[in-house]
Amino acid sequence: MKNNNTSSVGRFIEEYRSSETLRLHMPGHKGAFGYEDDITEIKGADSLYAANGIIRDAEAAVSKLFGSRRTFFGTEGSSQLIKGMCFLALNHYRLKGGTAEHPVILAARNAHKAFICASMLLGFRIRWMAPENDFSLCRCKITSEDLKKAITECDKADVAAVYVTSPDYLGNLLDIKDLAQTAHEEGLLFLCDNAHGSYLRFAEPSLHPLSLGADMTSDSAHKTLPVLTGGAFLHISENAPKGLEDDARNALLMFGSTSPSYLILRSLSEVPERVKKEDYVRTSKDLAKLRKELESLGYLFYGNEPLKLVFDLRHSALSGEEFGDAMRTHRIECEYSDPDFLVTMWTPFNNFPEDCEKLFKAAKALLPEYKKSSVQKPELSTHLPKVKHQPYEVLYRPHFTMKVTDPALPGHVAADALISCPPAVSPVVAGEIIDENAIKILKYYGFETVEVLR
Ligand SMILES: Cc1ncc(COP(=O)(O)O)c(C=O)c1O
């Protein structure tokens, strides 16, 4: 039966299911176990990396919703799209006549592991930006001044793009408008890891990096929209250089499976039907109110992203991890914690006002613990380790494991970006010389071992 309230992909799947066709194709479950909708690229179902049917139509509807020139679906998260986005930037650099064998991408230091992997796989150099202010692993508050300085410090002919992460895991939004303008004045592409910020399109006014000047964004739609885990959008801006999209499907194919999940594709395609701007605006207001109520109890918060409430524990005797454990005793599971912060993520698909009341009640009960003042925490510097090799230069080099407490560790070269997921942001990047400051940071964030080059 035709369901007009669903997307092109949804309609196809429903029609196929109700046609009771004999399934002599993959996947092996044949629609049993409740998996009827999990189909594959059969006739009429289009093909993700050569889309010209129902997937292409669904992408066009999402593109319209986000105001992009083109939007491409991905089923393997921003981890896939970030690599594809970097490939497109390098491709553009070469088409423009760039000749560096290993072009540079200027990047804010709090980049996700996928970006380091992109350097390894695509062979670009990374020039990090880490302005001097107090350190936090997930944050890197660069300004256009920092960007201008970084550009003057490198050979511009080698630079392919600028890459930032906004929002970060702690709910900080960068001034994308200013940063993108600076990049563009210098003739550089501006890329944004917007894994946490798909929903910013539905803020009033839109705070989506695409609306603020980014040329390309990778959105983990699954993090903040009603999309299945893995579902992601690669957006290319109306104002981006023409032709940037021409190789997008190939770029994503290189880093993705040739068997994309139709369950994920369907959920991506249904975003235009399922998402209502007014719901996101109302949820932002509800959370602003909850934040005020918690502040009046004595809690401190961090970041300015509308749908994250990030408890600031830098002055509390409790660490973020301990506060997260305490929340679990009230049957509340939060998104992420580290020594200083506890991150909660919300969308209109929470229950309002019940969920706010539940958090408020738990926070009220935990207040005496939260208020006990902290023992002195170590000062961490944003000073970056010296780079001995670029990540792509160490990819195949033999390595071994060392304890972070080993007195012989300083001076060794990191072999890998450490992954601890979340947040998959590493204190030392492959190819960097591990120094005392890096060791202090590794210990602070609870890393016990590190891979180093032989
Ligand atoms: C800032 C950031 N970028 C990229 C990613 C990767 O996204 P995905 O899990 O969709 O692959 C994450 C995942 O948590 C992230 O936090």
The ligand as a Tripos MOL2 file, in Angstrom:
@<TRIPOS>MOLECULE
LIG
   16    16     1     0     0
SMALL
NO_CHARGES

@<TRIPOS>ATOM
      1 C1         33.5770   15.7740   16.4630 C.3       1 LIG1
      2 C2         33.3440   14.4290   15.8410 C.ar      1 LIG1
      3 N1         33.6550   14.2680   14.5510 N.ar      1 LIG1
      4 C3         33.4460   13.0910   13.9210 C.ar      1 LIG1
      5 C4         32.9080   12.0160   14.5920 C.ar      1 LIG1
      6 C5         32.6830   10.7210   13.8590 C.3       1 LIG1
      7 O1         31.3380   10.6100   13.6400 O.3       1 LIG1
      8 P1         30.5960    9.2220   13.3320 P.3       1 LIG1
      9 O2         30.4540    8.5380   14.6390 O.co2     1 LIG1
     10 O3         29.3070    9.6690   12.7420 O.co2     1 LIG1
     11 O4         31.4280    8.4550   12.3850 O.co2     1 LIG1
     12 C6         32.5680   12.1550   15.9450 C.ar      1 LIG1
     13 C7         32.0010   11.0140   16.6870 C.2       1 LIG1
     14 O5         31.7260   11.0690   17.8330 O.2       1 LIG1
     15 C8         32.7970   13.3880   16.5870 C.ar      1 LIG1
     16 O6         32.5110   13.5610   17.8730 O.3       1 LIG1
@<TRIPOS>BOND
     1     1     2 1
     2     2     3 ar
     3     2    15 ar
     4     3     4 ar
     5     4     5 ar
     6     5     6 1
     7     5    12 ar
     8     6     7 1
     9     7     8 1
    10     8     9 2
    11     8    10 1
    12     8    11 1
    13    12    13 1
    14    12    15 ar
    15    13    14 2
    16    15    16 1
@<TRIPOS>SUBSTRUCTURE
     1 LIG1         1 GROUP 0 **** ****
